[in-house]
Amino acid sequence: MKIHLVSGGCGFVGRNMVKRLLKTTNDCVFMIDDLSIGRHPSEWIDDYNSIMNNDIEVIGKEKRLFFWKGDFRNLLFFMRENPRYIQDKYSIDFEKFSDVFHFAAIVGGRMKIEGDPMIVALDLSIDAEFFYWVTQHKPDRVLYPSSSAAYPVSLQSTEGAIALSEGDIDFNKNLGTPDMTYGWSKLTGEFLAQIAAAHYGVRVACIRPFSGYGEDQEQSYPVPAIAARAARREDPFEVWGSGKQGRDFVHIDDVLDFIFMLLDNVRDGSAYNIGSGRLTSFLELIEVFGDIAGYKPTVKPLLDKPVGVHSRYANMDIVFEKFGWKPKISLREGMERVYQKQLELISK
Ligand SMILES: NC(=O)c1ccc[n+]([C@@H]2O[C@H](COP(=O)([O-])OP(=O)(O)OC[C@H]3O[C@@H](n4cnc5c(N)ncnc54)[C@H](O)[C@@H]3O)[C@@H](O)[C@H]2O)c1
């Protein structure tokens, strides 16, 4: 039997990954989440039903999904004390995990990153425990999600923003300053991934997602928040900051496709961009949503809100040259999907 581990499995990326694994494989999935942000699986697994095995939920008719609710660090600590903790306690018969996807992290939107940077710094402790366990357990393959926030903020300013390329982070040269504690933890995570590969022979790949979005993302993120405003036909239309700041939006389905492509091809802990390669300002995004909703609102800037760096977007050349890969979902198509979802929520 193959079993994969997904930490942070009830969060935005995690639940999309869990659903994809259940749909495209016959494998089992061991999911961990403390539900600090994540949603209980009863909210997002179709035909949800479960039985208890000790303190974990075993979900679905086929009993392929296991849910351990709690702080991932506690489970990592139990497994440090007894490497066969899961096998012994829950009588699950497996030698080691196949693919390990580590999405447990304190993330949040701009409000959290700037408003409570020390809680975000706890990601350092989650990742340190995680990589220690990985080097002991040696799963078949590991995916570590870094972030575009790991790039030097100096390359993302009003005057000098460039399309960020993988080589703009180089652990053998002077590193720039990443974005707040969030960016530091991601940069450190990437470094640990490389150490795990080089010193312990762990097969690991890292992604640097830009602004991932999707239909079921939390409202604290800009895309669903803006889509909801358009669905309510707000006018004036509020935007954080001047709206001239820009990001590179990439749909979660493309992010997942890319993850599997990388797991098949990368083993040394190196990190690759996942974005569209296109900078879209929030003003442009509002225009797209206005167009989808069929109206032209007046924009009202909220200058007291945190906005982060001015322009953050990916150079996707290396990914294309190396893997021949490009995202499939256009900005318009992805935003229409999010808009439709927000309309549904409003009409409920
Ligand atoms: N969504 C994006 O666009 C994006 C971009 C760059 C990087 N990432 C990275 O991908 C990962 C997942 O992001 P997301 O958008 O799904 O965030 P999210 O907040 O939706 O998911 C994180 C999940 O981890 C859980 N969690 C937090 N601390 C935990 C702990 N100590 N133990 C167990 N569970 C814990 C939360 O309850 C939540 O469900 C993060 O590492 C994030 O930095 C995401």
The ligand as an ORCA input file, in Angstrom:
! r2SCAN-3c Opt
* xyz 0 1
  N      -1.457     29.940     -1.555
  C      -0.412     30.503     -2.140
  O      -0.515     31.227     -3.117
  C       0.977     30.257     -1.643
  C       1.995     31.027     -2.159
  C       3.286     30.804     -1.696
  C       3.522     29.825     -0.761
  N       2.511     29.082     -0.268
  C       2.824     28.099      0.753
  O       2.020     26.921      0.629
  C       1.692     26.415      1.937
  C       0.183     26.313      2.071
  O      -0.401     27.595      1.898
  P      -1.965     27.826      1.950
  O      -2.249     28.959      1.054
  O      -2.658     26.551      1.747
  O      -2.161     28.324      3.450
  P      -3.327     27.957      4.481
  O      -3.213     28.886      5.638
  O      -4.634     27.906      3.762
  O      -2.954     26.480      4.925
  C      -2.036     26.179      5.953
  C      -2.685     25.125      6.822
  O      -1.775     24.745      7.849
  C      -2.508     24.595      9.067
  N      -1.528     24.785     10.139
  C      -0.890     25.928     10.501
  N      -0.023     25.678     11.503
  C      -0.117     24.346     11.771
  C       0.526     23.474     12.694
  N       1.461     23.923     13.547
  N       0.187     22.182     12.696
  C      -0.762     21.693     11.841
  N      -1.397     22.470     10.954
  C      -1.069     23.776     10.901
  C      -3.602     25.641      8.997
  O      -4.730     25.310      9.812
  C      -3.957     25.616      7.514
  O      -4.994     24.704      7.260
  C       2.340     27.376      2.932
  O       3.595     26.874      3.304
  C       2.511     28.636      2.140
  O       3.559     29.415      2.619
  C       1.231     29.282     -0.671
*
